């Protein structure tokens, strides 16, 4: 199969940033596997905490590769069409897969994940339409805050259990921390969605104003 690909297509598919993205997608089953293993606290709490920590490390590594592939693509001038498509898809796949698993484990409420999913589907639809119509919509900071709080919140929910943290006298419930951060991310999700929708409508207006001016 690979022998039939042209050299140009091979370069498009197998740049280092794209390979990192493929690896991020390939890590999803392993994150879910250890996450599910961590739900055995009634049998062996120490084992459950260990499995939760492994799932946390894998998810964190995936998040790091998300930063690295973009940075490498820009620094090495290896931005590709495949990369533009698969990078955001990989991000959504791992986040939504873990969130669905967390609902199954009853570590987060289903309505929160449903709202996150509805927001992502709606914004992706708007982005697709904007690209098709040649509309330019600026990225807002709310989206970056949403991503940061969401990732840290998911990491907290993956760890889930109560741990003793140095310099903190009382044990910390990472489930509570995770739930709080995910709720904060949900607020930023809808603030950023509102900002994106306003930018979309403004871009449409500017397009028609330009047509009218011509």
C-alpha positions in Angstrom: 0.0 0.0 0.0 2.7 2.5 1.0 4.8 1.6 -2.1 2.0 3.0 -4.3 2.0 6.4 -2.6 3.9 9.1 -4.3 6.9 10.7 -2.5 4.9 13.9 -2.2 2.0 12.2 -0.5 4.3 10.2 1.8 5.9 13.6 2.9 2.4 14.9 3.5 1.3 11.9 5.6 4.4 11.1 7.5 5.9 14.3 8.8 7.0 14.2 12.4 4.1 16.4 13.6 1.6 14.1 11.9 3.3 11.0 13.4 2.9 12.5 16.8 -0.8 13.1 16.1 -1.2 9.5 15.0 0.5 8.4 18.2 -1.9 10.6 20.2 -4.9 8.8 18.6 -3.3 5.4 19.2 -2.9 6.2 22.9 -6.7 6.5 23.4 -7.4 2.8 24.0 -4.6 2.6 26.6 -5.8 5.7 28.5 -9.3 4.2 28.5 -8.0 0.7 29.5 -6.1 2.0 32.6 -9.0 4.4 33.4 -11.4 1.5 33.6 -8.9 -0.5 35.7 -8.8 2.3 38.2 -12.5 1.7 39.1 -11.7 -1.2 41.5 -11.2 0.7 44.8 -13.5 -1.7 46.7 -11.2 -4.6 45.7 -7.8 -2.9 46.0 -7.5 0.9 46.5 -3.8 1.0 46.0 -4.1 -0.8 42.7 -6.9 1.5 41.6 -4.8 4.6 42.5 -1.8 3.2 40.5 -4.0 2.5 37.5 -5.5 6.0 37.7 -2.0 7.5 37.8 -0.9 5.5 34.7 -4.0 6.8 32.9 -3.2 10.3 34.1 0.4 10.0 32.8 -0.8 8.8 29.4 -3.4 11.5 29.0 -0.9 14.1 30.1 1.6 12.8 27.5 -1.1 13.0 24.8 -1.7 16.6 25.8 2.1 17.4 25.5 2.2 15.8 22.0 -0.7 18.1 21.1 1.5 21.1 21.9 4.6 19.6 20.4 3.2 18.7 17.0 1.9 22.2 16.4 5.2 23.8 17.5 7.3 21.4 15.4 5.1 21.9 12.4 5.5 25.7 12.5 9.2 25.7 13.4 10.1 23.2 10.7 7.7 24.5 8.1 5.9 21.2 8.0 2.3 22.4 8.2 0.3 20.0 6.0 -3.3 19.6 4.8 -3.5 16.3 6.6 -2.1 17.8 9.8 -4.7 20.7 9.7 -7.4 18.1 9.5 -6.2 15.4 11.9 -4.8 17.5 14.7 -8.1 19.0 15.9 -9.8 15.6 15.3 -7.3 13.9 17.5 -7.8 16.4 20.3 -11.6 16.0 20.2 -11.4 12.2 20.0 -9.2 11.8 23.1 -11.1 14.4 25.2 -14.6 13.0 24.3 -13.5 9.4 24.7 -12.2 10.0 28.2 -15.2 12.1 29.2 -17.6 9.3 28.1 -15.5 6.8 30.1 -15.7 9.2 33.1 -19.5 9.3 32.8 -19.5 5.5 32.8 -17.4 5.5 35.9 -19.8 8.1 37.5 -17.0 10.6 38.1 -18.7 13.3 36.1 -22.4 14.0 35.4 -23.7 13.1 31.9 -25.3 16.5 31.3 -22.0 18.2 31.5 -20.5 15.9 28.8 -23.6 16.4 26.7 -23.3 20.2 26.9 -19.6 19.9 26.0 -20.4 17.7 23.0 -23.2 20.0 21.8 -20.9 23.0 22.0 -18.1 21.2 20.1 -20.4 20.0 17.3 -22.0 23.4 16.9 -18.6 25.3 16.8 -17.1 22.8 14.4 -20.1 23.2 12.1 -19.7 27.0 12.2 -16.0 26.7 11.5 -16.6 24.4 8.5 -19.2 26.8 7.1 -16.9 29.7 7.7 -14.0 28.0 5.8 -16.4 27.1 2.9 -17.6 30.7 2.7 -14.1 32.2 3.0 -14.9 34.0 6.2 -12.2 35.0 8.6 -13.0 34.7 12.3 -10.5 35.6 15.0 -9.7 33.1 17.7 -10.6 34.4 21.1 -8.9 33.9 24.4 -12.0 32.3 26.0 -11.4 29.2 23.9 -7.8 28.9 25.3 -9.1 29.3 28.9 -11.7 26.6 28.1 -9.1 24.2 26.8 -6.8 24.7 29.8 -9.5 24.3 32.5 -11.0 21.3 30.6 -7.7 19.5 30.4 -6.7 20.1 34.0 -10.3 19.1 35.1 -10.1 15.9 33.1 -6.7 15.1 34.7 -8.2 15.6 38.1 -11.1 13.3 37.3 -8.8 10.7 36.0 -6.8 10.8 39.3 -10.1 10.8 41.1 -9.0 9.6 44.6 -8.0 11.5 47.7 -4.3 12.1 48.0 -2.0 13.8 50.5 -0.2 16.7 48.8 3.0 18.1 50.2 2.6 21.5 52.0 -1.2 21.0 52.2 -2.3 19.8 55.7 -5.5 18.0 54.6 -5.9 15.4 51.9 -7.1 16.7 48.5 -10.0 15.1 46.6 -9.0 15.2 43.0 -12.5 14.2 41.9 -13.8 17.4 43.5 -11.0 19.5 42.0 -11.7 17.9 38.6 -15.4 18.5 38.7 -14.9 22.1 39.7 -12.4 22.8 36.9 -14.6 21.0 34.3 -17.6 23.2 35.4 -15.4 26.3 35.0 -14.3 25.1 31.6 -18.0 24.7 30.7 -18.6 28.4 31.5 -15.7 29.4 29.2 -16.9 27.0 26.6 -20.2 28.9 26.2 -18.5 32.3 26.5 -16.1 31.4 23.7 -19.0 29.9 21.7 -21.0 33.1 22.0 -17.9 35.1 21.0 -17.3 32.9 18.0 -21.0 33.1 16.9 -20.8 36.9 17.1 -17.6 36.9 15.1 -19.3 34.6 12.5 -22.3 37.0 12.2 -19.9 40.0 11.9 -17.9 38.3 9.2 -21.1 37.6 7.2 -22.1 41.3 7.6 -18.7 42.4 6.4 -18.9 40.1 3.4 -22.2 41.5 2.3 -21.1 45.1 3.0 -18.1 44.5 0.8 -20.3 43.0 -2.0 -22.6 46.0 -1.6 -19.7 48.4 -1.9 -18.6 46.9 -5.1 
